[in-house]
Every structure is written in structure tokens, then in C-alpha cells.
Amino acid sequence: MEFWADKRRRTVERDARQLETLRATHWQVLVLWECELKDASGLESRLIAFLETAP
């Protein structure tokens, strides 16, 4: 069980660093979870809203 807790913690930390790096270089980031891909209309709404805020 400790292995998976450590693995998840490292993944969360890695993802946070990557997001910070991207944002620091002026990228806009949209995070999607795999489970969100099943709802096509919801996904479409999120993508449109994200792209409408793009510079």
C-alpha cells in the first residue's frame, strides 16, 4: 500500500511542477481527466470555453 501512496504523491508533485513550468512560459493549460472524455457534450463545452479565453 505504501508503494502506491508514494507513487501517487510523486505523480501529483510531478504534474504540479509541469503545470507551473508551462504556465511560467505563458502556456494556457487545460487538464482533462479520462473520465471526462466519456461525456462528449460536456467535453465540447469545456473545450469551447477554454478556447474562447485563449489570447
N, CA, C and O atoms as CSV, one atom per row, in Angstrom:
chain,resi,resn,atom,element,x,y,z
A,1,MET,N,N,0.816,-1.190,0.000
A,1,MET,CA,C,0.000,0.000,0.000
A,1,MET,C,C,0.867,1.264,0.000
A,1,MET,O,O,0.528,2.251,-0.653
A,2,GLU,N,N,1.977,1.231,0.729
A,2,GLU,CA,C,2.864,2.390,0.793
A,2,GLU,C,C,3.441,2.722,-0.583
A,2,GLU,O,O,3.623,3.892,-0.921
A,3,PHE,N,N,3.729,1.682,-1.374
A,3,PHE,CA,C,4.252,1.901,-2.725
A,3,PHE,C,C,3.318,2.793,-3.528
A,3,PHE,O,O,3.758,3.757,-4.155
A,4,TRP,N,N,2.020,2.471,-3.511
A,4,TRP,CA,C,1.054,3.212,-4.315
A,4,TRP,C,C,0.847,4.631,-3.787
A,4,TRP,O,O,0.658,5.564,-4.567
A,5,ALA,N,N,0.882,4.791,-2.484
A,5,ALA,CA,C,0.755,6.130,-1.906
A,5,ALA,C,C,1.941,7.000,-2.330
A,5,ALA,O,O,1.764,8.166,-2.682
A,6,ASP,N,N,3.144,6.434,-2.295
A,6,ASP,CA,C,4.334,7.170,-2.723
A,6,ASP,C,C,4.275,7.479,-4.216
A,6,ASP,O,O,4.614,8.582,-4.646
A,7,LYS,N,N,3.848,6.506,-4.990
A,7,LYS,CA,C,3.748,6.702,-6.439
A,7,LYS,C,C,2.755,7.815,-6.763
A,7,LYS,O,O,3.030,8.677,-7.597
A,8,ARG,N,N,1.610,7.792,-6.107
A,8,ARG,CA,C,0.599,8.845,-6.345
A,8,ARG,C,C,1.142,10.210,-5.933
A,8,ARG,O,O,0.947,11.189,-6.652
A,9,ARG,N,N,1.813,10.292,-4.799
A,9,ARG,CA,C,2.378,11.562,-4.335
A,9,ARG,C,C,3.391,12.097,-5.342
A,9,ARG,O,O,3.377,13.285,-5.664
A,10,ARG,N,N,4.266,11.229,-5.841
A,10,ARG,CA,C,5.257,11.662,-6.825
A,10,ARG,C,C,4.597,12.137,-8.116
A,10,ARG,O,O,5.041,13.109,-8.727
A,11,THR,N,N,3.549,11.457,-8.519
A,11,THR,CA,C,2.826,11.851,-9.729
A,11,THR,C,C,2.184,13.225,-9.551
A,11,THR,O,O,2.266,14.069,-10.444
A,12,VAL,N,N,1.554,13.450,-8.415
A,12,VAL,CA,C,0.926,14.745,-8.135
A,12,VAL,C,C,1.985,15.844,-8.130
A,12,VAL,O,O,1.770,16.912,-8.701
A,13,GLU,N,N,3.111,15.594,-7.499
A,13,GLU,CA,C,4.196,16.574,-7.451
A,13,GLU,C,C,4.759,16.854,-8.842
A,13,GLU,O,O,5.012,18.005,-9.195
A,14,ARG,N,N,4.952,15.800,-9.626
A,14,ARG,CA,C,5.461,15.956,-10.991
A,14,ARG,C,C,4.494,16.777,-11.838
A,14,ARG,O,O,4.908,17.689,-12.553
A,15,ASP,N,N,3.209,16.451,-11.756
A,15,ASP,CA,C,2.210,17.182,-12.531
A,15,ASP,C,C,2.170,18.652,-12.134
A,15,ASP,O,O,2.046,19.522,-12.996
A,16,ALA,N,N,2.272,18.935,-10.853
A,16,ALA,CA,C,2.267,20.327,-10.377
A,16,ALA,C,C,3.476,21.083,-10.934
A,16,ALA,O,O,3.352,22.233,-11.357
A,17,ARG,N,N,4.643,20.437,-10.933
A,17,ARG,CA,C,5.841,21.082,-11.489
A,17,ARG,C,C,5.669,21.353,-12.982
A,17,ARG,O,O,6.034,22.421,-13.474
A,18,GLN,N,N,5.114,20.386,-13.688
A,18,GLN,CA,C,4.927,20.561,-15.129
A,18,GLN,C,C,3.945,21.691,-15.431
A,18,GLN,O,O,4.180,22.498,-16.331
A,19,LEU,N,N,2.852,21.749,-14.683
A,19,LEU,CA,C,1.887,22.841,-14.872
A,19,LEU,C,C,2.540,24.188,-14.596
A,19,LEU,O,O,2.340,25.145,-15.343
A,20,GLU,N,N,3.312,24.260,-13.532
A,20,GLU,CA,C,3.996,25.501,-13.178
A,20,GLU,C,C,4.954,25.924,-14.289
A,20,GLU,O,O,5.017,27.100,-14.649
A,21,THR,N,N,5.694,24.965,-14.827
A,21,THR,CA,C,6.635,25.262,-15.907
A,21,THR,C,C,5.905,25.766,-17.144
A,21,THR,O,O,6.315,26.757,-17.747
A,22,LEU,N,N,4.842,25.098,-17.519
A,22,LEU,CA,C,4.081,25.532,-18.691
A,22,LEU,C,C,3.503,26.926,-18.497
A,22,LEU,O,O,3.598,27.770,-19.387
A,23,ARG,N,N,2.908,27.167,-17.344
A,23,ARG,CA,C,2.311,28.482,-17.083
A,23,ARG,C,C,3.373,29.569,-17.011
A,23,ARG,O,O,3.126,30.698,-17.434
A,24,ALA,N,N,4.536,29.251,-16.489
A,24,ALA,CA,C,5.630,30.225,-16.408
A,24,ALA,C,C,6.128,30.623,-17.795
A,24,ALA,O,O,6.678,31.710,-17.974
A,25,THR,N,N,5.935,29.750,-18.765
A,25,THR,CA,C,6.333,30.052,-20.141
A,25,THR,C,C,5.130,30.477,-20.977
A,25,THR,O,O,5.152,30.415,-22.206
A,26,HIS,N,N,4.080,30.912,-20.281
A,26,HIS,CA,C,2.886,31.540,-20.886
A,26,HIS,C,C,2.017,30.593,-21.707
A,26,HIS,O,O,1.344,31.018,-22.646
A,27,TRP,N,N,2.031,29.330,-21.356
A,27,TRP,CA,C,1.099,28.388,-21.959
A,27,TRP,C,C,-0.182,28.401,-21.142
A,27,TRP,O,O,-0.149,28.538,-19.920
A,28,GLN,N,N,-1.302,28.259,-21.819
A,28,GLN,CA,C,-2.558,28.045,-21.117
A,28,GLN,C,C,-2.755,26.535,-21.047
A,28,GLN,O,O,-2.509,25.822,-22.020
A,29,VAL,N,N,-3.192,26.064,-19.911
A,29,VAL,CA,C,-3.271,24.617,-19.681
A,29,VAL,C,C,-4.699,24.228,-19.341
A,29,VAL,O,O,-5.339,24.846,-18.490
A,30,LEU,N,N,-5.182,23.212,-20.006
A,30,LEU,CA,C,-6.478,22.625,-19.699
A,30,LEU,C,C,-6.222,21.183,-19.279
A,30,LEU,O,O,-5.691,20.387,-20.054
A,31,VAL,N,N,-6.597,20.859,-18.072
A,31,VAL,CA,C,-6.411,19.498,-17.561
A,31,VAL,C,C,-7.733,18.760,-17.709
A,31,VAL,O,O,-8.774,19.213,-17.234
A,32,LEU,N,N,-7.671,17.628,-18.369
A,32,LEU,CA,C,-8.837,16.775,-18.544
A,32,LEU,C,C,-8.541,15.408,-17.941
A,32,LEU,O,O,-7.453,14.857,-18.114
A,33,TRP,N,N,-9.506,14.885,-17.249
A,33,TRP,CA,C,-9.385,13.542,-16.702
A,33,TRP,C,C,-10.025,12.566,-17.682
A,33,TRP,O,O,-10.982,12.910,-18.376
A,34,GLU,N,N,-9.506,11.378,-17.732
A,34,GLU,CA,C,-10.008,10.368,-18.663
A,34,GLU,C,C,-11.517,10.184,-18.538
A,34,GLU,O,O,-12.205,10.012,-19.545
A,35,CYS,N,N,-12.031,10.217,-17.326
A,35,CYS,CA,C,-13.467,10.010,-17.132
A,35,CYS,C,C,-14.293,11.127,-17.761
A,35,CYS,O,O,-15.467,10.916,-18.067
A,36,GLU,N,N,-13.712,12.312,-17.961
A,36,GLU,CA,C,-14.435,13.423,-18.577
A,36,GLU,C,C,-14.610,13.223,-20.077
A,36,GLU,O,O,-15.461,13.868,-20.690
A,37,LEU,N,N,-13.825,12.348,-20.671
A,37,LEU,CA,C,-13.885,12.136,-22.109
A,37,LEU,C,C,-15.133,11.367,-22.528
A,37,LEU,O,O,-15.483,11.351,-23.708
A,38,LYS,N,N,-15.798,10.738,-21.582
A,38,LYS,CA,C,-16.992,9.942,-21.887
A,38,LYS,C,C,-18.215,10.812,-22.141
A,38,LYS,O,O,-19.163,10.371,-22.790
A,39,ASP,N,N,-18.203,12.041,-21.636
A,39,ASP,CA,C,-19.325,12.968,-21.794
A,39,ASP,C,C,-18.992,13.942,-22.922
A,39,ASP,O,O,-18.406,14.998,-22.684
A,40,ALA,N,N,-19.368,13.582,-24.151
A,40,ALA,CA,C,-18.979,14.357,-25.328
A,40,ALA,C,C,-19.471,15.800,-25.260
A,40,ALA,O,O,-18.717,16.717,-25.586
A,41,SER,N,N,-20.705,16.020,-24.849
A,41,SER,CA,C,-21.219,17.395,-24.813
A,41,SER,C,C,-20.545,18.208,-23.710
A,41,SER,O,O,-20.268,19.393,-23.893
A,42,GLY,N,N,-20.282,17.584,-22.578
A,42,GLY,CA,C,-19.568,18.272,-21.506
A,42,GLY,C,C,-18.145,18.608,-21.923
A,42,GLY,O,O,-17.648,19.697,-21.637
A,43,LEU,N,N,-17.497,17.680,-22.594
A,43,LEU,CA,C,-16.138,17.893,-23.087
A,43,LEU,C,C,-16.124,19.031,-24.101
A,43,LEU,O,O,-15.260,19.908,-24.057
A,44,GLU,N,N,-17.082,19.006,-25.006
A,44,GLU,CA,C,-17.175,20.063,-26.009
A,44,GLU,C,C,-17.340,21.430,-25.341
A,44,GLU,O,O,-16.700,22.402,-25.742
A,45,SER,N,N,-18.188,21.501,-24.338
A,45,SER,CA,C,-18.409,22.765,-23.623
A,45,SER,C,C,-17.129,23.256,-22.964
A,45,SER,O,O,-16.801,24.439,-23.044
A,46,ARG,N,N,-16.407,22.351,-22.312
A,46,ARG,CA,C,-15.150,22.737,-21.659
A,46,ARG,C,C,-14.121,23.203,-22.658
A,46,ARG,O,O,-13.424,24.189,-22.419
A,47,LEU,N,N,-14.014,22.498,-23.790
A,47,LEU,CA,C,-13.045,22.896,-24.813
A,47,LEU,C,C,-13.382,24.260,-25.414
A,47,LEU,O,O,-12.501,25.098,-25.603
A,48,ILE,N,N,-14.643,24.470,-25.706
A,48,ILE,CA,C,-15.057,25.758,-26.263
A,48,ILE,C,C,-14.775,26.882,-25.271
A,48,ILE,O,O,-14.224,27.917,-25.647
A,49,ALA,N,N,-15.143,26.689,-24.022
A,49,ALA,CA,C,-14.897,27.723,-23.013
A,49,ALA,C,C,-13.400,27.988,-22.876
A,49,ALA,O,O,-12.986,29.140,-22.747
A,50,PHE,N,N,-12.600,26.955,-22.903
A,50,PHE,CA,C,-11.154,27.117,-22.791
A,50,PHE,C,C,-10.602,27.879,-23.979
A,50,PHE,O,O,-9.805,28.804,-23.822
A,51,LEU,N,N,-11.027,27.487,-25.163
A,51,LEU,CA,C,-10.503,28.138,-26.376
A,51,LEU,C,C,-10.988,29.569,-26.522
A,51,LEU,O,O,-10.296,30.401,-27.110
A,52,GLU,N,N,-12.165,29.866,-25.996
A,52,GLU,CA,C,-12.677,31.243,-26.075
A,52,GLU,C,C,-11.864,32.186,-25.195
A,52,GLU,O,O,-11.827,33.390,-25.448
A,53,THR,N,N,-11.223,31.658,-24.180
A,53,THR,CA,C,-10.424,32.508,-23.290
A,53,THR,C,C,-8.982,32.626,-23.778
A,53,THR,O,O,-8.188,33.368,-23.199
A,54,ALA,N,N,-8.645,31.901,-24.832
A,54,ALA,CA,C,-7.279,31.954,-25.361
A,54,ALA,C,C,-7.031,33.329,-25.969
A,54,ALA,O,O,-7.928,33.924,-26.566
A,55,PRO,N,N,-5.813,33.824,-25.815
A,55,PRO,CA,C,-5.492,35.153,-26.363
A,55,PRO,C,C,-5.490,35.173,-27.882
A,55,PRO,O,O,-5.238,36.216,-28.485
